[in-house]
Amino acid sequence: MTSMIIKPSTKAGKDYMAIFTKANGRTKTTHFGDANLDHYTSGASKEQRTRYRARHKKDLQTNDPTRAGYLSYYILWGQSTSLRENIKSYKKRFRFK
């Protein structure tokens, strides 16, 4: 099973990074979230969330939950305004530890 942790990004212009670690020890790091924009967990309105999710639904066509589009869609613009709740939900949905 793959594990996932979310930390503040070390990349300029990005909010967060997700570090995925597979059972064999290999890691993948994905930076996501525009540091210059609000998102649902940082004060954007429900209407902004609806518009964002409509525009970015196409990002889910990759079928790869380790990509930035998935992370932003479900974590930054997820069901809750709580980052912690959205991360918990993401891990459960995609079976990350």
OpenMM code with the backbone's topology and positions (N, CA, C; nanometers):
from openmm import Vec3, app, unit

residues = "MET THR SER MET ILE ILE LYS PRO SER THR LYS ALA GLY LYS ASP TYR MET ALA ILE PHE THR LYS ALA ASN GLY ARG THR LYS THR THR HIS PHE GLY ASP ALA ASN LEU ASP HIS TYR THR SER GLY ALA SER LYS GLU GLN ARG THR ARG TYR ARG ALA ARG HIS LYS LYS ASP LEU GLN THR ASN ASP PRO THR ARG ALA GLY TYR LEU SER TYR TYR ILE LEU TRP GLY GLN SER THR SER LEU ARG GLU ASN ILE LYS SER TYR LYS LYS ARG PHE ARG PHE LYS".split()
positions = [
    Vec3(0.0833, -0.1181, 0.0000),
    Vec3(0.0000, 0.0000, 0.0000),
    Vec3(0.0884, 0.1253, 0.0000),
    Vec3(0.0463, 0.2226, -0.0721),
    Vec3(0.1191, 0.3484, -0.0813),
    Vec3(0.0766, 0.4420, 0.0314),
    Vec3(0.1751, 0.5088, 0.0904),
    Vec3(0.1423, 0.6079, 0.1932),
    Vec3(0.1568, 0.7477, 0.1332),
    Vec3(0.0897, 0.8452, 0.1958),
    Vec3(0.0926, 0.9813, 0.1464),
    Vec3(0.0986, 1.0779, 0.2639),
    Vec3(0.1860, 1.1778, 0.2526),
    Vec3(0.1867, 1.2863, 0.3506),
    Vec3(0.1825, 1.4188, 0.2741),
    Vec3(0.1212, 1.5183, 0.3353),
    Vec3(0.1106, 1.6516, 0.2771),
    Vec3(0.1929, 1.7464, 0.3639),
    Vec3(0.2762, 1.8273, 0.2980),
    Vec3(0.3595, 1.9253, 0.3674),
    Vec3(0.3536, 2.0569, 0.2898),
    Vec3(0.3948, 2.1674, 0.3531),
    Vec3(0.4092, 2.2920, 0.2764),
    Vec3(0.5117, 2.2702, 0.1651),
    Vec3(0.4858, 2.3290, 0.0508),
    Vec3(0.5736, 2.3086, -0.0647),
    Vec3(0.7079, 2.3779, -0.0488),
    Vec3(0.8093, 2.3168, -0.1053),
    Vec3(0.9426, 2.3767, -0.1104),
    Vec3(0.9651, 2.4451, -0.2452),
    Vec3(0.8650, 2.4383, -0.3324),
    Vec3(0.8735, 2.4955, -0.4662),
    Vec3(0.8058, 2.6329, -0.4678),
    Vec3(0.8743, 2.7310, -0.5209),
    Vec3(0.8198, 2.8668, -0.5263),
    Vec3(0.6888, 2.8689, -0.6041),
    Vec3(0.5896, 2.9387, -0.5499),
    Vec3(0.4624, 2.9544, -0.6182),
    Vec3(0.3623, 2.8434, -0.5929),
    Vec3(0.3996, 2.7425, -0.5146),
    Vec3(0.3087, 2.6317, -0.4844),
    Vec3(0.2779, 2.6300, -0.3344),
    Vec3(0.1567, 2.5861, -0.2995),
    Vec3(0.1140, 2.5826, -0.1592),
    Vec3(0.1621, 2.4583, -0.0851),
    Vec3(0.1402, 2.3432, -0.1454),
    Vec3(0.1662, 2.2163, -0.0771),
    Vec3(0.2404, 2.1188, -0.1670),
    Vec3(0.2918, 2.0144, -0.1026),
    Vec3(0.3478, 1.9020, -0.1776),
    Vec3(0.2989, 1.7743, -0.1116),
    Vec3(0.2693, 1.6770, -0.1953),
    Vec3(0.2292, 1.5447, -0.1482),
    Vec3(0.3453, 1.4509, -0.1766),
    Vec3(0.3832, 1.3754, -0.0767),
    Vec3(0.4912, 1.2786, -0.0921),
    Vec3(0.4292, 1.1391, -0.0811),
    Vec3(0.4377, 1.0656, -0.1908),
    Vec3(0.3823, 0.9305, -0.1979),
    Vec3(0.4975, 0.8321, -0.1843),
    Vec3(0.4851, 0.7367, -0.0938),
    Vec3(0.5885, 0.6353, -0.0730),
    Vec3(0.5261, 0.4979, -0.0937),
    Vec3(0.5817, 0.4246, -0.1902),
    Vec3(0.5330, 0.2890, -0.2176),
    Vec3(0.5953, 0.1907, -0.1191),
    Vec3(0.5401, 0.0712, -0.1149),
    Vec3(0.5879, -0.0328, -0.0231),
    Vec3(0.7353, -0.0655, -0.0471),
    Vec3(0.7820, -0.0501, -0.1722),
    Vec3(0.9222, -0.0806, -0.2027),
    Vec3(1.0169, 0.0336, -0.1674),
    Vec3(0.9636, 0.1441, -0.1112),
    Vec3(1.0472, 0.2557, -0.0682),
    Vec3(1.0598, 0.3684, -0.1688),
    Vec3(1.0157, 0.3472, -0.2922),
    Vec3(1.0244, 0.4516, -0.3944),
    Vec3(0.9263, 0.5641, -0.3620),
    Vec3(0.9692, 0.6890, -0.3878),
    Vec3(0.8832, 0.8031, -0.3579),
    Vec3(0.8549, 0.8864, -0.4824),
    Vec3(0.7432, 0.9557, -0.4775),
    Vec3(0.7060, 1.0512, -0.5807),
    Vec3(0.6552, 1.1750, -0.5082),
    Vec3(0.7049, 1.2920, -0.5463),
    Vec3(0.6612, 1.4171, -0.4859),
    Vec3(0.5867, 1.4990, -0.5895),
    Vec3(0.4678, 1.5475, -0.5524),
    Vec3(0.3855, 1.6292, -0.6404),
    Vec3(0.3536, 1.7603, -0.5696),
    Vec3(0.3941, 1.8721, -0.6294),
    Vec3(0.3629, 2.0043, -0.5765),
    Vec3(0.2308, 2.0491, -0.6366),
    Vec3(0.1447, 2.1115, -0.5546),
    Vec3(0.0139, 2.1525, -0.6049),
    Vec3(-0.0376, 2.2745, -0.5299),
    Vec3(-0.1328, 2.3426, -0.5910),
    Vec3(-0.1946, 2.4609, -0.5320),
    Vec3(-0.1162, 2.5864, -0.5623),
    Vec3(-0.1810, 2.6842, -0.6201),
    Vec3(-0.1173, 2.8114, -0.6524),
    Vec3(-0.1096, 2.8971, -0.5265),
    Vec3(0.0102, 2.9311, -0.4844),
    Vec3(0.0303, 3.0077, -0.3615),
    Vec3(-0.0269, 3.1488, -0.3714),
    Vec3(-0.0523, 3.1958, -0.4922),
    Vec3(-0.1025, 3.3323, -0.5105),
    Vec3(-0.2542, 3.3403, -0.5165),
    Vec3(-0.3235, 3.2276, -0.5065),
    Vec3(-0.4693, 3.2261, -0.5172),
    Vec3(-0.5332, 3.1624, -0.3941),
    Vec3(-0.6551, 3.2064, -0.3639),
    Vec3(-0.7323, 3.1412, -0.2587),
    Vec3(-0.7879, 3.0101, -0.3122),
    Vec3(-0.8146, 2.9192, -0.2220),
    Vec3(-0.8849, 2.7964, -0.2573),
    Vec3(-0.9891, 2.7731, -0.1494),
    Vec3(-1.0696, 2.6716, -0.1636),
    Vec3(-1.1842, 2.6506, -0.0748),
    Vec3(-1.1416, 2.6362, 0.0711),
    Vec3(-1.0267, 2.5788, 0.0971),
    Vec3(-0.9814, 2.5619, 0.2353),
    Vec3(-0.9167, 2.6885, 0.2906),
    Vec3(-0.9018, 2.7922, 0.2069),
    Vec3(-0.8410, 2.9170, 0.2556),
    Vec3(-0.9315, 3.0377, 0.2361),
    Vec3(-1.0615, 3.0140, 0.2212),
    Vec3(-1.1534, 3.1265, 0.2191),
    Vec3(-1.2341, 3.1501, 0.0933),
    Vec3(-1.2134, 3.0735, -0.0105),
    Vec3(-1.2929, 3.0907, -0.1324),
    Vec3(-1.4377, 3.0502, -0.1032),
    Vec3(-1.5302, 3.1064, -0.1777),
    Vec3(-1.6723, 3.0804, -0.1541),
    Vec3(-1.7163, 2.9474, -0.2150),
    Vec3(-1.8356, 2.9062, -0.1764),
    Vec3(-1.8929, 2.7828, -0.2305),
    Vec3(-1.9156, 2.7965, -0.3812),
    Vec3(-1.9539, 2.9179, -0.4242),
    Vec3(-1.9735, 2.9430, -0.5673),
    Vec3(-1.8411, 2.9305, -0.6434),
    Vec3(-1.7322, 2.9824, -0.5864),
    Vec3(-1.6001, 2.9691, -0.6485),
    Vec3(-1.5603, 2.8220, -0.6569),
    Vec3(-1.5939, 2.7464, -0.5522),
    Vec3(-1.5642, 2.6027, -0.5514),
    Vec3(-1.6384, 2.5325, -0.6654),
    Vec3(-1.7642, 2.5638, -0.6809),
    Vec3(-1.8443, 2.5026, -0.7869),
    Vec3(-1.7861, 2.5334, -0.9241),
    Vec3(-1.7467, 2.6579, -0.9457),
    Vec3(-1.6886, 2.6970, -1.0751),
    Vec3(-1.5528, 2.6291, -1.0973),
    Vec3(-1.4688, 2.6246, -0.9936),
    Vec3(-1.3384, 2.5590, -1.0049),
    Vec3(-1.3560, 2.4121, -1.0437),
    Vec3(-1.4439, 2.3427, -0.9718),
    Vec3(-1.4618, 2.1997, -0.9969),
    Vec3(-1.5196, 2.1736, -1.1362),
    Vec3(-1.6043, 2.2613, -1.1859),
    Vec3(-1.6571, 2.2462, -1.3226),
    Vec3(-1.5453, 2.2635, -1.4254),
    Vec3(-1.4598, 2.3637, -1.4036),
    Vec3(-1.3482, 2.3890, -1.4971),
    Vec3(-1.2439, 2.2787, -1.4950),
    Vec3(-1.2221, 2.2190, -1.3794),
    Vec3(-1.1096, 2.1259, -1.3640),
    Vec3(-1.1489, 1.9789, -1.3586),
    Vec3(-1.2741, 1.9482, -1.3829),
    Vec3(-1.3166, 1.8082, -1.3838),
    Vec3(-1.2368, 1.7272, -1.4854),
    Vec3(-1.1947, 1.7918, -1.5934),
    Vec3(-1.1149, 1.7254, -1.6978),
    Vec3(-0.9812, 1.6738, -1.6436),
    Vec3(-0.9303, 1.7354, -1.5362),
    Vec3(-0.8028, 1.6914, -1.4779),
    Vec3(-0.8106, 1.5489, -1.4234),
    Vec3(-0.9316, 1.5017, -1.3971),
    Vec3(-0.9496, 1.3680, -1.3402),
    Vec3(-0.9425, 1.2589, -1.4460),
    Vec3(-0.9377, 1.2967, -1.5735),
    Vec3(-0.9318, 1.1985, -1.6816),
    Vec3(-0.8010, 1.1207, -1.6843),
    Vec3(-0.7002, 1.1681, -1.6130),
    Vec3(-0.5723, 1.0969, -1.6086),
    Vec3(-0.5815, 0.9671, -1.5291),
    Vec3(-0.6831, 0.9572, -1.4431),
    Vec3(-0.6982, 0.8408, -1.3550),
    Vec3(-0.5742, 0.8148, -1.2703),
    Vec3(-0.5043, 0.9223, -1.2331),
    Vec3(-0.3835, 0.9113, -1.1518),
    Vec3(-0.3953, 1.0034, -1.0301),
    Vec3(-0.4347, 0.9486, -0.9145),
    Vec3(-0.4543, 1.0326, -0.7965),
    Vec3(-0.3267, 1.0916, -0.7363),
    Vec3(-0.2112, 1.0657, -0.7970),
    Vec3(-0.0881, 1.1275, -0.7479),
    Vec3(-0.0559, 1.2562, -0.8250),
    Vec3(-0.1397, 1.2937, -0.9195),
    Vec3(-0.1166, 1.4144, -1.0009),
    Vec3(-0.1750, 1.5377, -0.9339),
    Vec3(-0.1195, 1.6523, -0.9665),
    Vec3(-0.1589, 1.7786, -0.9047),
    Vec3(-0.3065, 1.8110, -0.9254),
    Vec3(-0.3615, 1.7783, -1.0412),
    Vec3(-0.5020, 1.8064, -1.0673),
    Vec3(-0.5939, 1.7351, -0.9694),
    Vec3(-0.5642, 1.6097, -0.9408),
    Vec3(-0.6424, 1.5331, -0.8437),
    Vec3(-0.6291, 1.5934, -0.7041),
    Vec3(-0.5047, 1.6223, -0.6656),
    Vec3(-0.4802, 1.6747, -0.5315),
    Vec3(-0.5524, 1.8070, -0.5099),
    Vec3(-0.5457, 1.8962, -0.6054),
    Vec3(-0.6142, 2.0249, -0.5924),
    Vec3(-0.7649, 2.0065, -0.5893),
    Vec3(-0.8159, 1.9249, -0.6793),
    Vec3(-0.9604, 1.9031, -0.6919),
    Vec3(-1.0198, 1.8495, -0.5619),
    Vec3(-0.9575, 1.7493, -0.5029),
    Vec3(-1.0140, 1.6833, -0.3861),
    Vec3(-0.9660, 1.7391, -0.2520),
    Vec3(-0.8470, 1.7962, -0.2473),
    Vec3(-0.7955, 1.8453, -0.1186),
    Vec3(-0.8195, 1.9950, -0.1018),
    Vec3(-0.7764, 2.0755, -0.1976),
    Vec3(-0.7932, 2.2204, -0.1835),
    Vec3(-0.9348, 2.2664, -0.2136),
    Vec3(-1.0035, 2.1939, -0.3009),
    Vec3(-1.1390, 2.2296, -0.3412),
    Vec3(-1.2375, 2.1182, -0.3090),
    Vec3(-1.2110, 2.0424, -0.2039),
    Vec3(-1.2942, 1.9287, -0.1659),
    Vec3(-1.4247, 1.9676, -0.0993),
    Vec3(-1.4898, 1.8698, -0.0393),
    Vec3(-1.6217, 1.8893, 0.0225),
    Vec3(-1.6184, 1.9828, 0.1428),
    Vec3(-1.5095, 1.9826, 0.2148),
    Vec3(-1.4994, 2.0588, 0.3391),
    Vec3(-1.4096, 2.1810, 0.3228),
    Vec3(-1.4285, 2.2794, 0.4109),
    Vec3(-1.3359, 2.3931, 0.4141),
    Vec3(-1.2154, 2.3590, 0.5026),
    Vec3(-1.2153, 2.2402, 0.5616),
    Vec3(-1.1056, 2.1942, 0.6464),
    Vec3(-1.0052, 2.1145, 0.5635),
    Vec3(-0.8825, 2.1625, 0.5584),
    Vec3(-0.7763, 2.0924, 0.4866),
    Vec3(-0.7581, 1.9518, 0.5446),
    Vec3(-0.7589, 1.9419, 0.6770),
    Vec3(-0.7407, 1.8131, 0.7445),
    Vec3(-0.8490, 1.7124, 0.7045),
    Vec3(-0.9739, 1.7558, 0.7014),
    Vec3(-1.0841, 1.6675, 0.6628),
    Vec3(-1.0709, 1.6217, 0.5178),
    Vec3(-1.0328, 1.7135, 0.4296),
    Vec3(-1.0178, 1.6780, 0.2883),
    Vec3(-0.9030, 1.5808, 0.2656),
    Vec3(-0.7951, 1.5954, 0.3403),
    Vec3(-0.6829, 1.5009, 0.3294),
    Vec3(-0.7273, 1.3628, 0.3769),
    Vec3(-0.7971, 1.3584, 0.4884),
    Vec3(-0.8476, 1.2318, 0.5425),
    Vec3(-0.9395, 1.1628, 0.4414),
    Vec3(-1.0290, 1.2398, 0.3815),
    Vec3(-1.1216, 1.1870, 0.2819),
    Vec3(-1.0471, 1.1363, 0.1580),
    Vec3(-0.9442, 1.2096, 0.1150),
    Vec3(-0.8638, 1.1724, -0.0019),
    Vec3(-0.7939, 1.0387, 0.0209),
    Vec3(-0.7327, 1.0259, 0.1373),
    Vec3(-0.6626, 0.9012, 0.1697),
    Vec3(-0.7586, 0.7830, 0.1687),
    Vec3(-0.8771, 0.8041, 0.2229),
    Vec3(-0.9760, 0.6963, 0.2268),
    Vec3(-1.0253, 0.6628, 0.0851),
    Vec3(-1.0571, 0.7645, 0.0064),
    Vec3(-1.1091, 0.7452, -0.1290),
    Vec3(-1.0115, 0.6678, -0.2178),
    Vec3(-0.8819, 0.7032, -0.2102),
    Vec3(-0.7820, 0.6429, -0.2990),
    Vec3(-0.6945, 0.5395, -0.2287),
    Vec3(-0.7321, 0.5025, -0.1085),
    Vec3(-0.6667, 0.3955, -0.0320),
    Vec3(-0.5174, 0.4202, -0.0081),
    Vec3(-0.4862, 0.5417, 0.0359),
    Vec3(-0.3500, 0.5735, 0.0778),
    Vec3(-0.3433, 0.5619, 0.2299),
    Vec3(-0.2265, 0.5257, 0.2763),
    Vec3(-0.2059, 0.5129, 0.4195),
    Vec3(-0.1730, 0.6475, 0.4790),
] * unit.nanometer
topology = app.Topology()
chain = topology.addChain("A")
for resn in residues:
    res = topology.addResidue(resn, chain)
    for name in ("N", "CA", "C"):
        topology.addAtom(name, app.Element.getBySymbol(name[0]), res)
